Amino acid sequence: MQTHHLDTPLSKEDIAKLTIGDIVYISGTIYAARDAAHKRMLEALDRGDALPADLTGQLIYYVGPTPAKPGQVIGSAGPTTAGRMDAYAPRLLDLGLAGMIGKGNRSAAVMDAISRNGAVYFAATGGAAALIARSIKQYTVLAWPELGPEAFAAMEVENFPLVVVADCKGGDLYEEGRRQYAR
């Protein structure tokens, strides 16, 4: 297990260095989007429209933040269960998305798309939403504001703490954990 400090957008070389279990601190822009925003992104692609941002080399965080209190950039910003975006993720990965941030395991189709595209899946610590929010320095809605916390947004982050749970080499920390427990 290693610790990495990376800036977005991520390069293929950045991702190739990562192995399941590694701790990664991300700085730069990451995008926030949940179920409804993902549905809208694929509808836009189906119509031939551009996405709200170029996702090449970028990360999408599956988050629906709570409203910010006075003096805060964002409220609690904990991860959403990633499996809810599994129907959308392979297509976005095929378009150049470098990775995703969420919690929970992914479908076989997503794991295949991660390997095929040299991408990565990170877990953010569930239950630490207020702590995670401290790493978010700016939050800007870019598309579909009527979706509220599910809108597509850009977040400027500094040392955003993550764990690699699926690497580009086919590693799956959830499967590895089950194997170790079974011993």
C-alpha positions in Angstrom: 0.0 0.0 0.0 1.3 3.4 -1.0 0.2 7.0 -0.6 -0.2 9.3 -3.6 -0.9 13.0 -4.0 -2.4 13.6 -7.5 -3.8 16.5 -9.3 -6.7 16.4 -11.8 -7.0 15.8 -14.6 -5.4 12.3 -14.1 -3.1 10.9 -16.7 -2.9 7.3 -17.7 0.5 7.2 -16.0 -1.0 8.5 -12.8 -3.7 5.8 -12.9 -1.2 3.0 -13.8 0.7 3.6 -10.6 -2.3 3.0 -8.4 -3.0 -0.4 -6.8 -6.0 -1.4 -4.7 -5.6 -0.3 -1.1 -3.5 2.7 -2.0 -4.4 6.0 -0.2 -4.8 8.9 -2.6 -5.2 12.6 -2.0 -6.7 14.4 -5.0 -6.4 18.1 -5.6 -8.0 20.1 -8.5 -11.4 19.8 -10.0 -13.7 16.8 -9.6 -17.2 16.7 -10.7 -20.3 15.9 -8.6 -23.1 13.9 -10.1 -25.7 11.4 -8.9 -28.4 9.4 -10.5 -30.5 12.1 -12.1 -27.5 14.0 -13.5 -26.1 10.7 -15.0 -29.4 10.1 -16.7 -29.3 13.6 -18.2 -25.8 13.2 -19.3 -26.6 10.0 -21.3 -29.8 11.6 -22.7 -27.6 14.5 -23.9 -25.1 12.1 -25.5 -28.0 10.3 -27.2 -29.2 13.6 -28.7 -25.7 14.4 -29.9 -25.3 17.2 -27.4 -22.1 18.0 -25.5 -21.8 17.2 -21.8 -21.6 20.1 -19.3 -17.8 19.5 -19.0 -15.1 17.6 -20.8 -14.7 14.5 -18.7 -11.4 13.4 -20.3 -9.0 12.5 -17.5 -11.6 13.6 -14.9 -13.3 12.1 -11.9 -17.0 12.0 -11.0 -17.9 11.9 -7.3 -21.2 10.3 -6.6 -22.4 12.8 -4.0 -25.5 14.8 -3.2 -24.3 17.3 -0.7 -26.4 18.9 2.0 -26.9 22.7 1.9 -24.0 24.8 3.1 -24.4 26.5 6.5 -23.4 30.1 6.7 -19.7 30.5 6.1 -19.3 27.1 4.5 -18.7 26.2 0.9 -20.7 23.0 1.1 -22.6 20.9 3.7 -21.9 17.3 4.4 -20.6 15.6 1.2 -20.5 11.9 1.8 -20.4 9.3 -1.0 -23.5 7.7 -2.6 -23.7 4.0 -3.3 -21.9 3.7 -6.6 -24.0 0.7 -7.9 -26.8 3.2 -8.6 -24.6 4.6 -11.5 -23.5 1.3 -12.9 -25.9 1.6 -15.9 -24.2 4.8 -16.9 -20.6 4.4 -16.0 -19.2 2.2 -18.8 -20.3 4.7 -21.5 -18.7 7.6 -19.6 -15.5 5.6 -19.1 -15.4 4.8 -22.8 -15.6 8.6 -23.5 -12.5 9.2 -21.4 -13.7 9.5 -17.8 -10.6 8.6 -15.7 -12.5 7.4 -12.7 -15.3 7.5 -10.2 -15.6 8.1 -6.4 -18.3 6.5 -4.4 -18.9 3.6 -2.0 -19.7 0.0 -2.5 -18.8 -2.6 -5.1 -19.4 -2.3 -8.9 -21.0 -4.5 -11.5 -19.0 -6.8 -13.8 -19.7 -4.4 -16.7 -18.2 -1.4 -14.8 -15.2 -3.4 -13.6 -14.6 -4.5 -17.2 -14.9 -0.8 -18.4 -12.4 0.2 -15.7 -9.8 -2.3 -17.0 -10.6 -1.7 -20.7 -10.1 2.1 -20.3 -7.2 2.1 -17.8 -9.5 3.9 -15.3 -9.9 3.7 -11.5 -12.6 3.6 -8.9 -12.0 5.2 -5.5 -14.0 4.9 -2.3 -14.6 7.9 -0.1 -15.2 7.0 3.5 -18.9 6.7 4.3 -19.9 8.3 7.6 -17.2 11.0 7.3 -19.2 13.4 5.2 -18.5 16.5 7.3 -14.8 15.7 7.4 -14.7 15.1 3.6 -16.4 18.5 3.1 -13.4 20.2 4.6 -11.4 19.2 1.5 -13.9 20.9 -0.8 -12.9 24.5 -1.4 -15.4 25.6 -4.0 -18.7 24.1 -5.3 -20.3 25.4 -8.5 -23.4 24.0 -10.2 -22.7 23.7 -14.0 -25.9 22.0 -15.2 -29.4 21.1 -14.2 -29.7 23.2 -11.1 -33.4 22.1 -10.8 -32.0 18.8 -9.6 -30.9 20.3 -6.4 -28.2 18.2 -4.7 -28.2 15.9 -7.7 -27.2 18.6 -10.1 -24.0 18.4 -12.1 -21.3 20.5 -10.3 -17.6 21.2 -10.3 -15.8 21.0 -7.0 -12.4 22.4 -6.4 -10.7 20.1 -3.8 -7.5 20.0 -1.9 -6.1 16.8 -0.6 -9.5 15.0 -1.0 -8.9 11.6 0.8 -9.6 8.4 -1.1 -8.8 4.7 -1.2 -8.3 2.8 -4.5 -10.9 0.0 -4.6 -10.7 -0.9 -8.3 -7.5 -0.4 -10.2 -6.8 -0.5 -13.9 -5.1 -3.9 -13.6 -8.3 -5.6 -12.6 -7.8 -5.4 -8.8 -10.9 -5.3 -6.7 -10.4 -4.4 -3.0 -13.9 -5.7 -2.1 -13.2 -9.1 -3.6 -9.7 -9.2 -2.1 -11.2 -8.4 1.3 -13.7 -11.2 1.0 -10.9 -13.7 0.0 -8.8 -12.6 3.0 -11.8 -13.0 5.4 -12.6 -16.4 4.0 -9.1 -17.7 4.9 
